[in-house]
Amino acid sequence: MLFLTAKVVQLMGIATTGFGLYVGLTREQAMVEELRLLLAGSAIFLAGWFLQKRGESV
């Protein structure tokens, strides 16, 4: 179950990063917002990655 949860969290991170790219391409003067979404998506993805690694070691 932890593996599936980790994959869902990783998917949410990828979606957040993709939304950041969309924001950067469609809005003018949105560099700061785009970078915040990139960092948030990366952090969410890494959290899922760590959960996945934790599930493999058990």
PyMOL commands that set and color helices and strands:
alter all, ss='L'
color gray80, all
select helices_A, chain A and resi 2-26+31-57
alter helices_A, ss='H'
color red, helices_A
deselect
rebuild
show_as cartoon
